[in-house]
Amino acid sequence: MEIGSLIRIAMNAGAEKLVLEEMSLRAGDLLRLKVIDVREDHRALVDFGKFRALAEIAFPVSAGDELTVKVIDTKGQLHLALVPAGAETAPVPVAAEPVRPLNARHLTQLRQQLDQVAEVIARPSGGPAVSAAIRSAVEELRLFLEPLQTDGGAAQTTPRVRSLCEDSGIFFEKRLETALSRAAAEGAAAGSAPADHPQVRRILAEDLKARLSAIKHLFESQAADLPAAGSRAAAAFVKSADELLNEIIRQQERIAARRDGTETFQVIHFSLPLKDAGEGARLKIGYPSRRPGATREGFRAALLLALDRLGPTRIDLFMLERNLSLTIFVASRTAQEAIETQAGDLKPALETFFDNVSVSVCVSEQKIADFEYEDQIPAGGRRLDVRA
């Protein structure tokens, strides 16, 4: 997951107004920058014509160098990609944002709306009884979206994390296709219908994309059985469900668009809801490409946590066969020392699952800051981080 030719500008209010309103920058726009002065620690002052910014540059540059960059995102920060000489007409990078089925805000909003629906349909209304199908669908989806409990140990946490990723909707059609093929092969001998296969039924019942579609249908087809307050809450939920389904479909299209033979990994970001933890935990997994020999590159994942005592903490994992490498990045020497005192217990616990385990702890605010966007441009490029 090496960062590519990414340029990032942390904009203050004045810079944001200049970029978005006066310069009207959009994804795909090309800019020229000039290196004005090279300073210590890979820093340089760069000039964009209408404003200057201090840049952190991870490759050699000299005063007077001119670079062409392309806008890939203007949300919150200005994200730019370094354009190689002669490639100024190249298309806009497909991934201006990380590929993710849902973010923490979507999960929180959906959970709150379901809680409202559940509260309304639980009250006696004097009208028609709400069907058992609606009650069951609401409760099961609420359980799926419940905050992750981290005090239950690996036996409880691991299946939940796996379900939040696998059943996020992003893999629905592919998993269903695989399950139906398997069911058809097994059913040919047993004489059973593929749709009755346990794996097929599990995917249809538990995948988020299937759940959202099913509960939408129930609310729309049985709206007359809901009390007035329940109808309003259900309508709000249906609107959010539509938005989420469209977002999942958009993310699936982006994954398909990036499936070229050049990327070793397709990186997908997941939000793991944690109780009373703000943004919760962010997990990204590098899924090996399907080209021959891709699995020989191993498997990669990274986790970003906001911890009360340690501060922002990033954990990178790399597994090759039965060997695991775990690197923990923290923002301070104090946090590093605190983790290193516990590392002696961590390694033996992991060695029960792997042949070889290596654990290291590093202080690096930059690696933590790079978590969100470092995989958005193919590896091997050069990096330029710009701060306004």
Salt bridges, closest charged atoms under 4 A:
ASP37 OD2 - ARG39 NE 3.25
ASP47 OD2 - ARG52 NE 3.57
GLU56 OE2 - ARG43 NH2 3.31
GLU56 OE2 - ARG387 NE 3.00
GLU66 OE1 - ARG32 NH2 2.98
ASP115 OD1 - ARG142 NE 2.92
GLU119 OE2 - ARG123 NH2 3.28
GLU139 OE1 - ARG142 NH1 3.28
GLU166 OE2 - ARG162 NE 2.93
GLU166 OE1 - ARG175 NH2 3.94
ASP167 OD1 - ARG175 NH1 2.87
ASP167 OD1 - ARG202 NH2 3.13
GLU173 OE2 - LYS209 NZ 2.57
GLU177 OE1 - LYS174 NZ 3.40
GLU186 OE2 - ARG182 NE 2.98
GLU186 OE1 - HIS197 NE2 2.79
GLU206 OE1 - ARG202 NH1 2.34
ASP207 OD2 - ARG175 NH1 3.96
ASP242 OD1 - LYS216 NZ 2.53
GLU247 OE2 - ARG250 NH2 3.02
GLU263 OE2 - ARG258 NH2 2.72
ASP316 OD1 - ARG314 NE 2.65
GLU337 OE2 - ARG333 NE 3.27
ASP355 OD1 - ARG322 NE 3.17
ASP370 OD1 - ARG8 NH2 3.17
ASP370 OD2 - ARG383 NH1 2.90
GLU372 OE2 - ARG100 NH2 2.67
GLU372 OE1 - ARG282 NH1 2.68
GLU374 OE2 - LYS284 NZ 2.86
GLU374 OE2 - ARG314 NH2 2.43
GLU374 OE1 - LYS367 NZ 3.89
ASP375 OD2 - HIS269 NE2 3.40
ASP375 OD2 - LYS284 NZ 3.08
ASP385 OD2 - ARG8 NH2 3.82
ASP385 OD2 - ARG383 NH2 2.30
